Amino acid sequence: NAGVTQTPKFRILKIGQSMTLQCTQDMNHNYMYWYRQDPGMGLKLIYYSVGAGITDKGEVPNGYNVSRSTTEDFPLRLELAAPSQTSVYFCASSSGQGAGEKLFFGSGTQLSVL
Amino acid sequence: GNSVTQMEGPVTLSEEAFLTINCTYTATGYPSLFWYVQYPGEGLQLLLKATKADDKGSNKGFEATYRKETTSFHLEKGSVQVSDSAVYFCALARQTGANNLFFGTGTRLTVIP
C-alpha cells in the first residue's frame, strides 16, 4: 500500500543550488499537487496537475517548476534555491477535483536552504 | 475570498479529557469542509468531512458539524487518547476547480497520560 511516495525526506541546500523533489503515486490518480508548509502557516499550493502533460500554477509558484510526463510522477524542481524556500513540501493526489474529494498526501520533504 | 481560521495551539490535554478545536471559514458559495490530521513523521490524512450545511462528519470518535449560520466546523472528541497527539488542519474546498482547497494553519494537540 505505497500511496504517495516522496523523496528525499530531508535535504539541506546552499543558496543558488538546484534540486528536484520526487513524487510518485500508484493509485492511478489524475490530479496531483505540490504544497509547502511554512511554520505557523497553513499549506499553500505551489503547482498542480490535472493529468499527464497538463500543469498549472497555484498560489505560490515563483521559484519552482514542475512537469507531468506520466500519470504516476510529478516532480518539483527548484532551480536557484533561496532561503525563502526553506519549508516542508508535501505532494498529494486525488482521483477527481470535486469539492468533496479526498486528497492523499506523501510524508513530506523537509528542505533547508542556507 | 476563501479562508479558514483555526484556533491557535498548541493544545495540551490529559488523557480522557474533552477536546474542541475551533474552525471558522469565509467562503463564496457552498464549500465542503474537512479535517485532516498529521501524525508525527507522516503526511496529512483525511479525518472527516461534511459537504453541506448541517451535515455531521465523524470518524475515530471525532465529530464536526457544518454550521452555515456561524460559518464554523469545530472538531470535537469526548475522550482523547495519547494516540490522538497530532496536528489537526481544518480545510475548505470550493465547489469548482482543481485549485480549490484552502487550509488553516493547523493546531498541534498533545495528550499526556
Boltz contact constraints between the chains, C-beta under 6 A:
constraints:
  - contact:
      token1: [A, 31]
      token2: [B, 98]
      max_distance: 6.0
  - contact:
      token1: [A, 41]
      token2: [B, 105]
      max_distance: 6.0
  - contact:
      token1: [A, 42]
      token2: [B, 103]
      max_distance: 6.0
  - contact:
      token1: [A, 42]
      token2: [B, 104]
      max_distance: 6.0
  - contact:
      token1: [A, 42]
      token2: [B, 105]
      max_distance: 6.0
  - contact:
      token1: [A, 43]
      token2: [B, 103]
      max_distance: 6.0
  - contact:
      token1: [A, 48]
      token2: [B, 98]
      max_distance: 6.0
  - contact:
      token1: [A, 48]
      token2: [B, 99]
      max_distance: 6.0
  - contact:
      token1: [A, 50]
      token2: [B, 98]
      max_distance: 6.0
  - contact:
      token1: [A, 58]
      token2: [B, 99]
      max_distance: 6.0
  - contact:
      token1: [A, 90]
      token2: [B, 43]
      max_distance: 6.0
  - contact:
      token1: [A, 97]
      token2: [B, 98]
      max_distance: 6.0
  - contact:
      token1: [A, 99]
      token2: [B, 32]
      max_distance: 6.0
  - contact:
      token1: [A, 99]
      token2: [B, 93]
      max_distance: 6.0
  - contact:
      token1: [A, 99]
      token2: [B, 95]
      max_distance: 6.0
  - contact:
      token1: [A, 100]
      token2: [B, 32]
      max_distance: 6.0
  - contact:
      token1: [A, 100]
      token2: [B, 51]
      max_distance: 6.0
  - contact:
      token1: [A, 102]
      token2: [B, 46]
      max_distance: 6.0
  - contact:
      token1: [A, 105]
      token2: [B, 43]
      max_distance: 6.0
  - contact:
      token1: [A, 105]
      token2: [B, 44]
      max_distance: 6.0
  - contact:
      token1: [A, 106]
      token2: [B, 43]
      max_distance: 6.0
  - contact:
      token1: [A, 107]
      token2: [B, 42]
      max_distance: 6.0
  - contact:
      token1: [A, 107]
      token2: [B, 43]
      max_distance: 6.0
  - contact:
      token1: [A, 108]
      token2: [B, 43]
      max_distance: 6.0
